[in-house]
């Protein structure tokens, strides 16, 4: 071999080593060692802490929700549950804004409500949420100052998870869940009913008469109407209830909630509605299994009334459960018009078949309710999901990431999510809300 050729090979080899070293250095900040000492590179930049509770033994940071305004300002909300005896408010939604693309955040307002959701409509920013009723607050200066809370006088009791809105035809649509029977606060999935609420975007949305509410269909009502699901192993675990009523046991250990509104855009999709009057609701499926979500549909009539029911397969069979990675926990689905893809962030379940007795006490909940990794998937049809990568990874550490809210900022995907560190009581009782940026996320589609 000639001396020149040897020299060329050496130069190439050294160049490859330098490229690999640079790539490793670039990923060092957002890579996590797993239990075997290997490193996994995550998609997002280093997280920014937006808020942290002062007493993680008695306070929990919940329900992050994110909105981006036309001028680029970010508005983020998060809920604090304060169980201290001297707390002024047990539940409080805090509003933050960022004018530097999420690198720093400024606290603007505390609202005495639950599960606040920010959204932009008609030149104003609103936050809506609540449990005993829905309440709303308005800002006319891009989230700097906020009005007093106004009750929407719905006559219902709510579990108002902050899911992403849909805007179409001059109207805005949001999904909330109401409680169809009296019950203590918590997550009563068997009696939660997805409700689509809608209003004209140019209306004053602090006025109760501006809003339209869909019909109500709880998980228990769906089972009564269509029958118990078969051949899915649902519910997967036996209930731990001291009740003799078998039907009550069946429904109380399974259910749905925390929905995401989706519109089907592909004319070749079996559930496409050419009249553009149908929205689909993808909900967390509380079944004890991983990889399943629940689904319903909301159909708007000519007079504006909206009816919620189950979708049907082309065979005519009713559809209650659908495949969805991380459907056992809170997830977020966002449609990107540029790629015509749906982007999903959800908790990745890697070991859902563990026995309950073998779980670490810090785990919290059933084996499928893993909260270590937030994964990003994409889909053309909301049924077939392709893995894009991990946004955040706490596997092997006393930390958790879960339940995120997303918006698109140019070429980047922005995520606001819950985090629990070593100071938290368990993986569920998150004590921080963190902000993450996935740069050039569309390149991940394959």
N, C-alpha and C positions, 0 to 999 in steps of 0.2 A: 504494500500500500504506500502511495506517495506521501512525502512529508506534508505537502499542501492539503491532501485529503484528511490526514490525521488532525491537522490543525483546524480544519473546518468542522470536523466532528466534535472536537473539544469545545469550540466556540458555541456550537449548537447545544451541546449538553449543558454547558454553563448557563447559557441563555434560558434553557428550560428550567433549570434549578432556580434561577432568579425570578422567573415568572411565577413558579409555584410558591416561592417564599413570599413574594409580594401579595399573591392571592390569600395565603394563609394569614399574613399580617393584616390584610384588609378585613378578613372575617373574624379576627381574634376577638373583637369586642362583642360580637353577637353569635358566638359559638359556645356550645355547652358540652362538658364532658359527660358521657353516660356512665353507667355502672362499671363498665369494663375499661374506662379510661379513654375510650375513643371520643372524637369530637364530631359534633353535628353542627353544620352551619345553618343558621336561621335566616329567613328572608328579610326581616325587618331591621332597621337601625336600632341602636341602643335605645331602650325605653326612656321616656321622660315621665317623671312622677308628677301628676297633676295635683293629686291630693292624697293625704295620708292621715288616718284617724289618730287621735292622740292617746286613746285608751283601747287597744285592740282586744282586750279581754271583755269589754262591754260595748264596743262599737263595731259596726260592720259597714263597709263601703259596698254599695249595691249598684246595679242597674245603670251602667254608663250608656250615654246616648250622645251622638255626634251629628252636627250639622255644619255644612259649609255654605257661607253666604255668597251672593254674586260677586262681591268685592274681594273675596278670599278670606275674610275673617272666619275663624272657627269658633263655634259655640258648642261647648260641652256641658252636659249635666250629669250628675251622679247623686245617688240617694245614700244618706247615712241613717242607719238604725242605731239609736242611742238608748241603751237599756240602763243607764245610770239613773238612780233615784232623783238626782237633782237636775236632770236634763230638762230644759225648757220645752223642747219638742222631741218626741220619741222618733218621729220620722221627719226628715228634712232634705229637700232637693236643693243642691248648690249649683249655681250657674257660673261657668268660667268662660272666658274668651281668650283667644290667641291671635295676635296680629303678625307673628313671625313664623307662620307655618308650623306651629306646634312646639317650637323650641322652648317657649315660656308661656305661662298661663296666668291670667289675672282673675281673681274672684270678684264677681259682680253682685250676686244676690243670693239669699237663701229664701226658698219658698216652702211654706209649711204644707207640703203635699207628699204624695208617694209616687214613685216610678215616673218621674217627669220625662217628657219627650220634647226636644226642641225641633221646630220645623219653620221653614220660611214660606210665606204665602202673602201675595198681594202687597209687597213692599214692607211687611212687618215680620218680626220674629215672635213666635209663640212657644210657650211650654205648657203642655197639657198632661195631666195625670191625676191620680186619686184612687181611693178605695170606697169610702162611704158615698162619694159622688165623684164625678169628674170635675176638676177645677182647671182653670186656664189663666195664664198671665201673658201680657203682651208687651213687646218692646218696639218702639218706633225709632230707635237710634242704634240699631244693629247689636242689641244685647247689652248696651251699656247701662241703661236704667230700665226698670220693669214696673208694670202696673200692679195694683193689689190683685189678689186672687179673686176670680169670679166663678161661682158654681154654675155648671151647665144644666143643672136641674133635670138630670136624666131619669130619676126615680129608680135607679139600679145600684147595686153594690158591685164594685169593680175589682179586678186584678189587672192593672193597666201596664203591662210589660211594654217598654219603649221599642217597638219594632219600626222598621223603615217605612216612610210614606210612599205613596204613588201619586203622581200628578198627571192628569190627562183630561182633555176636554174642558179645561178651565176649572177643574175641580181637584181637590186633594182628598185622598182616601187614606185612612189609618185603621189599623186593626188593634182592638182592645179585647179583653175578656171580662165578662160579667159573671158574677156568682149567682147561680140559679136557685140556690137554697141558702138559708141562713147558716153561717159557719164561722168559726174563729178564723182570724187571719192566718196566713200560711200559704200553702200551695195545694189547694183542694182540687186536684186535677180532674176528678170524676164529675164535678159539677161546674167546671168552668166552660163557658160558651163563647167562642169567638164571635165578636161583633165588629162589623165594618162600619166606621163612622165617616161621613163625607160632608163636604161643604164647598161652596164656591170660593175660589182663592181670593177673589176681590171683595168678599164680604167682611164685615167686622166679626171675627170669629170668637170674640168674647161675648157675643149675644147668643143665648141658648137656641133661639129660633133659626140660627144660621146652619145648624147641624141636622143631618139625617142619620138615623140609626137602623141597622139591618135587623132582621129577625134573629132569634136566639136558638141555638142548638148546642146543648151540652154533650159531653162524651157519653154520659149515661143515657141521654135521650137518643143519641145515635145508635147505641147498642139496642135500645128498646125498639127502635124503628127498623133496623136492618139485621139484627141478630148478632150474636157473639162471634168475633173473628175466629176462624178455624186454621189449624195447621201452621200457626206462626209461633207457638209456644208463648202466647201472651195471655195472662201475665206470666213471666218467666219464674219468678220466685213466689213461694207461698206467702200469703199475707200473715202478718203478725198482729192479729186483731182478736179481741175477745168478743166476737159477735157470732151469733148462731145463724144469721141470715146469709146463706151461701151467695145469693145475688149481690148483697151488699159487700161481701168480701171480694167478689170478683171485680166490682167496679171501683172499690176504694183503693185497690192496689194497682190500678192502671188508669190512664187518662191522658189528657192533652193540655197544652197551654203554651204561652210565649210565642205567639204566631208571627209569621212574616208574610206580607202581601206580595204576590207575584202576578205579573201579567204575562201570558203566553203570546209571544210576538211572531212565531214561525207559522206561516199559513199551512205547512205540512204536518204540524203537530196534531196528534189525535184530539187534543183538548183545546185547539185554537177556536176562538169565537170571532167570526168575521164581523159581527156587530160591535165588537169591543165592549161588550157589556158584562164580561165575566172576569173576575179576579179569583186567583187561587190562594188559599191560605195554608202555608206549610207551618206545622206546629211541632214543638217538642213532644215526643211520644214517651210518656212515663209508663214503661212496660217491663222494666228490669232487663231489657235486651239492649245491645248496642246496634247502631247502623239502621235503625228504623225511625222515621218521622211519621207524624199523622198529617192528614190533609183534608181540607174541605174546600168548597167553592162558594163564592158570593156572586149572585146574578142580579144585575140592576134592571128593573123594568122601565118602560117608557115614562111612567109617572114618577120615577125616582126612588121607588121603594126597592130595597135590597133584601134578597132572601138567601140565607145560608143553608147549605145542604151538603151531603156527600157527593163527590164526583162519581161517575160510573166508567168502568172500563168499556172498550168497544164491544165486549161480549155482553154488556148489560149488567155485569156484576158491580155492586157498590165497592168503592175503594176507600178504605180507612187508613191503612198503613202503606208507606212508600219507602223505598231505599234512600237513605241519606246518611253520609258519614257524619257521625256526631249528633245524629237526631235524638239521642237519649238525653241531651243537655240543651242549654240555650245556644242558639246559632243565629247567624245573620246572613241573609241572601240579598245580594245587590246586583241589579242588571246594569251592564255596561253597553250603551248604545254603540260605541265605537267598535267593539269586538263582537257585538251581538251574543255575548256570553253572560251567563249568570255566575257570579263569584260568591263562594260560600266560605265563611270562616266558622269553625266549630272545634269542639274538643275531640282530640284523637283518642280512641279507646284501643289499648294495646293488650289488655289482659282481663277481659270482662268475665271470664269463666272461673275466676277464683271463687272459693267458698266464702261466705260472709265471715266465718270464724277466722279465716286466715288474713283478713285485712288489717293493715296498720290502723290503730285508733285515729290517726290524723287524716285518714282517707275521707271519711264522711259519706254516708249514703250507701247505695248498693254497689257491687263491684263494677258495673258498667259506668258509673258516674266518676270517671277519671277526669282530673283537672290539671294534668301536668303539661300537656302540649296543645297549642292552638295551631290547627292545620288550615291551609288554604287549598280549596278545590275550585274547579270551573266546570261548567256544563253548557251544552247547547239547548237542553230540554228540561232541566231540573229533575231528571230521573237518572241519568248516567253521568257520574261525577268522576273527573280526572284529578289526580293528586298533583298539586303544584309545588308544595313544600311546606315547611313548618315556619310559622310566623314567630312563635316563641316556644321555648322548650325548657321545662324545669324538671325533667325526668331525672331521678336519682338525687334530687335536692329537696330540702324542706321548703318548698315554694310551690305555688300553683299559678297558672294563668288560665282564664276562662271568661266566657260571656263577653264578647266584643261587639262594638257598633262600628260600622264602616261608612266612609264617603270617599269619593274620587276627587283628587286634586291634581289636575293636569294628567301627567303620566304615572302618578303615584296613587297607591291605595293607603288611606289613613285609617287607623284602628284605635279606638278607645276601649280599654278592657279592664277587667278586675284582676287583681293580683293579691295573693297571700304570701307573706314571707315568714321567716322563722318566729316572728312575734305573734302571729295569728293563732287562734285557738285550734283551727283545723283548716283543711284545704278549701272549704266552702266559705268560711267567715273571713272574706277578703278584707284587708286593712289598707289597701292602696288602690288607686285608679291610675293606670299608666297609659301613655300615648305612644304609638308605634307608627312608623312610616315604612311601607314596602315600596321601594323605588322601582319605577318602570315595570310595574306588575304585569302588564299585558305581554311582555316578552316571555312570561312563564307558560303561556298557552302553547300547547303542542298537539 
